[in-house]
Every structure is written in structure tokens, then in C-alpha cells.
Amino acid sequence: MAYDEGLAQRLRDALADETGLTERRMFGGVAYMLDGNMAVGVSGDELMVRAGPDRFDEALARPHARIFDLSRRSMNGWVLVAPEGTADDAILADWLELGVSFARSLPPK
């Protein structure tokens, strides 16, 4: 499955100053890991955000967000954001903060 290279590059650029950043192929797309914990990624043309269980409902209530379901199995604490929800750089930055915040709350792998 192909993924949106433009969105992937926007994520690379926005996350460039994060320590412990790695990029890995995952879920047919690309994921951005912080110290081994996934924060955000791209699947198809959508943004994947690992919001975590405590902020999942908040994330899901945002415009253009939906449950990330992998093969009809929902991923607890993860959302997908449609392209309309990431077109604006400031809104994309808010999504990235959510994913980074959760990844940083976990112990390094």
C-alpha cells in the first residue's frame, strides 16, 4: 500500500528536532518512533496518531478523526485523521503534540 509522501515529509520536518526519532515501515505506511515508541505515522493519505487511552476520546472528538481499525480490529488509543484534518500546519502541529506527548510518557524501548 502506498502512502502520502508529502505528509510523511511534513512529519519528518516537524519532528526533526526530536531526540530519539526513527522512521519505520509499519501498517503499510510509515511510523515515527521516539525512543522506540510510536508517536505518529502515515497510512495511505491519513495521519495516524497514538493518542493513548487517556486522551483517546478527546482525539476522536476532533474534526476529521476516526478510530484506527486494523483489519476490523480497533486499535485502542489510536486515531486516523483524514487529509482535511491535516491540511493546516497549525492543526497538524496540534496532532503531532498529542502523539509526541503520549510517546514521551512511555519508557524507552
C-alpha positions in Angstrom: 0.0 0.0 0.0 1.4 3.4 -0.9 1.3 6.3 1.5 1.3 10.1 1.1 4.9 11.0 0.8 4.1 14.7 1.1 2.5 14.2 4.5 5.4 11.9 5.5 7.9 14.7 4.7 5.9 17.2 6.6 6.1 14.9 9.7 9.9 14.4 9.2 10.3 18.2 9.0 8.2 18.9 12.0 9.8 16.2 14.1 13.4 16.8 13.1 14.4 18.3 16.4 13.0 15.4 18.5 15.6 13.3 20.2 15.5 9.5 19.6 13.5 9.9 16.4 13.4 6.9 14.0 11.3 6.2 11.0 10.0 2.7 10.3 7.7 1.0 7.8 4.5 -0.1 9.6 0.8 -0.7 8.9 1.5 -0.4 5.1 2.8 3.1 5.7 5.5 4.8 7.8 5.7 5.4 11.5 7.7 7.9 13.5 9.1 6.4 16.7 10.5 8.3 19.7 12.9 6.2 21.7 11.2 3.1 20.2 7.6 4.2 20.9 5.3 5.1 18.0 4.0 8.7 18.2 2.6 9.3 14.7 2.7 8.0 11.2 1.1 7.9 7.8 -1.2 5.2 6.4 -2.4 5.8 2.9 -3.3 9.5 2.9 -4.2 9.7 6.5 -2.3 10.7 9.6 -2.0 8.0 12.4 -1.8 9.4 15.9 -1.2 7.4 19.0 -3.2 9.4 21.5 -3.2 6.9 24.3 -6.1 5.7 26.3 -6.5 8.8 28.4 -6.8 11.2 25.5 -8.4 8.9 23.0 -12.0 10.3 23.4 -10.6 13.8 23.1 -8.8 12.9 19.9 -11.7 11.1 18.4 -14.0 14.1 19.0 -11.7 16.3 16.8 -12.8 17.1 13.3 -11.8 14.5 10.6 -10.7 11.9 13.2 -11.9 8.3 13.3 -10.9 5.1 15.1 -7.9 3.4 13.6 -9.1 -0.1 12.9 -6.6 -2.6 11.5 -8.3 -5.4 9.7 -11.6 -4.7 11.5 -9.9 -4.7 14.9 -9.8 -1.3 16.5 -6.5 -0.1 17.9 -7.2 1.3 21.4 -5.8 4.8 21.8 -5.1 5.3 18.1 -6.9 7.5 15.6 -6.7 8.2 11.9 -7.1 11.8 10.7 -8.4 12.4 7.2 -6.4 14.7 4.9 -8.8 17.6 5.5 -7.7 17.4 9.2 -4.0 17.9 8.4 -4.0 20.5 5.7 -3.3 23.4 8.1 0.2 23.3 9.6 -1.0 24.6 13.0 -3.6 21.9 13.3 -1.1 19.3 12.2 1.2 20.6 14.9 -1.5 20.0 17.5 -1.9 16.4 16.3 1.8 15.9 16.5 2.0 17.3 20.0 -0.7 14.7 21.1 1.3 11.8 19.6 4.7 13.0 20.8 3.3 13.7 24.3 2.0 10.1 24.6 5.2 8.5 23.2 7.3 10.5 25.6 5.1 9.3 28.5 6.3 5.7 27.9 9.6 4.2 28.9 12.2 4.0 26.1 12.4 0.6 24.4 
